[in-house]
Amino acid sequence: MFYSQKIVFKFYDQLISVAPEDIVCCKADDDWTIICLTGNRELQIDKMISQLMSKLPSTHFSRVHKHWIVNLHYIDKVVWEEDYIKMMDNISIPIYPMMKVRLENLLLNNPLFCRAMEYME
């Protein structure tokens, strides 16, 4: 899966390039954001989560909580009754109740997440 061009962050005296498809989720931490990448890697940037959300492709990323952004392609399951998402890297993320309907609509219209299922009898 390829989204768009890489996002470049300035971090102290470094420029760090990140491909959106490598981002599993992002967590707000005061004025910082922790970006969880594939392979259990993390990157901490000095940007607020709202600034990062504006740079990510909205068809693949969703803000599900005031502290969390998720990549829809890395969702393993959604537990609606308990208001959390389990990501493929075994990360549990809370869902803000007001975002449940929006998230459900995004997932139901996402062909990668809602691919045809094979059932065994």
C-alpha positions in Angstrom: 0.0 0.0 0.0 1.4 3.4 -1.0 -0.3 6.6 -0.1 1.6 9.6 -1.2 5.0 11.2 -0.8 7.0 11.0 2.4 6.5 13.4 5.2 9.6 15.2 6.3 10.0 16.3 10.0 12.7 18.6 11.3 13.8 17.3 14.7 16.5 19.3 16.4 19.3 19.3 13.8 18.0 16.4 11.7 15.5 16.0 8.9 13.6 12.7 9.2 11.6 11.3 6.3 8.7 9.0 7.0 6.5 7.2 4.5 2.8 7.4 5.6 2.4 3.6 5.0 4.9 3.0 7.8 2.8 4.8 10.3 0.7 2.5 12.5 -0.7 5.2 14.8 0.2 8.5 16.5 -0.2 9.5 20.1 -0.4 13.0 21.5 2.0 13.7 24.4 1.5 17.4 25.4 3.2 19.5 22.7 4.9 16.4 21.3 3.6 13.5 19.2 4.8 10.0 19.3 4.6 8.2 15.9 4.4 4.4 16.2 5.9 2.9 13.1 5.9 -0.6 11.7 8.5 -2.9 13.2 7.7 -1.6 16.7 9.7 1.6 16.0 8.8 5.0 17.5 9.6 8.5 16.5 8.9 11.5 18.8 8.4 14.9 17.1 7.9 18.3 18.5 4.6 18.9 16.6 1.1 18.8 18.0 -1.1 15.9 16.9 -3.5 18.3 15.0 -0.5 19.5 12.9 0.4 16.0 12.0 -3.2 15.0 11.1 -3.3 17.8 8.6 -0.3 16.3 6.8 -1.6 12.7 6.6 -3.9 11.4 3.9 -7.5 11.5 5.3 -8.6 8.5 3.4 -6.2 6.3 5.4 -5.9 8.0 8.7 -8.5 8.9 11.3 -8.5 10.8 14.5 -10.3 8.4 16.9 -9.6 10.2 20.2 -8.2 13.6 21.2 -4.9 11.8 21.8 -4.8 9.3 19.0 -4.7 9.0 15.2 -4.8 5.5 13.6 -3.9 4.2 10.2 -7.1 2.3 9.1 -5.0 -0.3 7.3 -3.4 -1.5 10.5 -6.6 -2.0 12.5 -6.9 -5.6 13.6 -10.3 -5.3 15.3 -12.7 -2.8 16.8 -14.4 -3.6 20.1 -17.4 -1.2 19.9 -18.9 -2.2 23.3 -15.7 -1.4 25.2 -14.6 1.6 23.0 -11.2 0.5 21.9 -9.3 -0.5 18.8 -6.7 -3.3 18.6 -4.0 -2.5 16.1 -2.0 -5.2 14.3 1.1 -4.4 16.4 -0.9 -5.3 19.5 -1.5 -1.7 20.5 -4.8 -0.9 22.2 -6.3 2.5 21.4 -9.3 4.1 23.1 -12.1 5.4 20.8 -13.7 8.7 21.8 -17.5 7.9 21.8 -18.3 10.8 19.5 -16.0 9.3 16.9 -17.5 5.9 16.8 -20.0 6.6 14.0 -17.4 8.4 11.8 -14.9 5.5 12.3 -17.6 2.9 11.5 -18.5 4.7 8.3 -14.8 5.0 7.3 -14.2 1.3 7.9 -17.4 0.1 6.1 -16.3 2.1 3.0 -12.7 1.0 3.1 -12.1 -1.9 0.7 -8.9 -3.0 2.4 -10.4 -3.3 5.8 -13.7 -4.8 4.6 -12.4 -7.2 2.0 -14.4 -10.3 1.3 -14.2 -12.8 4.1 -13.9 -16.6 3.8 -15.9 -18.6 6.3 -15.4 -22.2 7.3 -18.2 -24.4 8.2 
